[in-house]
């Protein structure tokens, strides 16, 4: 069902047709009849029960019962809202309203005896109307009725054909509607021509009273037209006012939209300002952090610089102290060297003195030997004393040699060489002297033996000292 239906009214119609078919099968023929709209007919009695589903434009149960009771089951109660509206449109009545209002209009018009209203072809009311006793007016009314009925039938037929056709045949329906419209216009033109002819005939045959009544009717018609024009003007004015109200509403809406846009723009600007402010604050925060970082780095650099300077100062102080210590040591070394030089000078002086003493000693020894040789000692005791004196002198000479060993400024090799040279010279001198003594006194054994002892003793002492210094 749903696949074959293209719109909601057609779905309702199809559902109602199915419900009516199912109810017909159950043969509820004697039940209370209501109206059910089926495409093709405006008025169609149905055997649907009162408990079945009502149509889209159908009234409630209470309204239907009221209509049936009030109008004595007239023909309008079985019509749907669409048919009633069409009938009211044909008769020139007001179309808008509920179903009961439309039925009341149609029933009241039937009771008065007028099939047409002030909106129809004639503008005469019940007080100012043509004389229906005149057969000419009766014929005119009959023609008008026939034309209205023909037009209603055509309209009903057009509506029925239009509602029964599919959407694909819409163009053909439009052509038929155009043809029907042309036929209606033609019928209206004929009716108007007949009216004009009748009016011309009536003007010729009517008396003065009829002419006056026609003039009155024309005046009434003119007044009706005037009222219609006034109503139209009022309606146009109302439409203009409505348009003005709509324009005002549109203007208000436009102003509201502009206001909303301005508010939105202001909010956007405010949001942008807030964003810019937040960005500026973030930039300031970043700048502050950067400055704080640079300040911390500068402080650290200053601390490091201070520590480095302090360290450098400490190192400089250490270097200065080392330099002072070194200078002090150098001064001490210089002082020591000076003292050593002084000592060496003293030692040199002493050595010189010792050499002089040695020389004197040698000279004394020589003199003693010569004296011994010359005087010819008598006894051995005097000789022993002499040897003791010589031994003491030689011990003094050994002490001098020890002092000489302590000197640092003079080299050991020079000392050894000098000692050897002096020893050799002394030995040569002793040998020469011995030879001379041997020549002079070959008989004096004590003197030769004494010289040998002195020579051996001196050589061994000097040799031992030189050997010790060489090992050192």
Protein Blocks (a to p, Z undefined) as FASTA:
>chain_A
ZZmpcbfklmmmmmmmmmmmmmmmnopakbccdddddehiabdcdfbdfkbccdfklccf
klmmmmmmmnoopaklmpcfklmmmmmmmnopafbdcfklmmmmmmmmmmnopabdfklm
blcdfklccdfkbmklmmmmmmmmmmmmmmmmmmmmmmmmmmmpcfklmmmmmmmmmmmm
mmmmmmmmmmmmmmmmmmmmmmmmmcfklmmmmmmmmmmmmmmmmmmmmmmmmmmmmmmm
mmmmmmmmmmmmmmmmmmmmmmmmmmmmmmmmmmmmmmmmmmmmmmmmmmmmmmmmmmmm
mmmmmmmmmmmmmmmmmmmmmmmmmmmmmmmmmmmmmmmmmmmmmmmmmmmmmmmmmmmm
mmmmmmmmmmmmmnopabfklmmmmmmmmmmmmmmmmmmmmmmmmpmkbcfklmmmmmmm
mmmmmmmmmmmmmmmmmmmmmmlmmlmmmmmmmmmmmmmmmmmmmmmmmmZZ
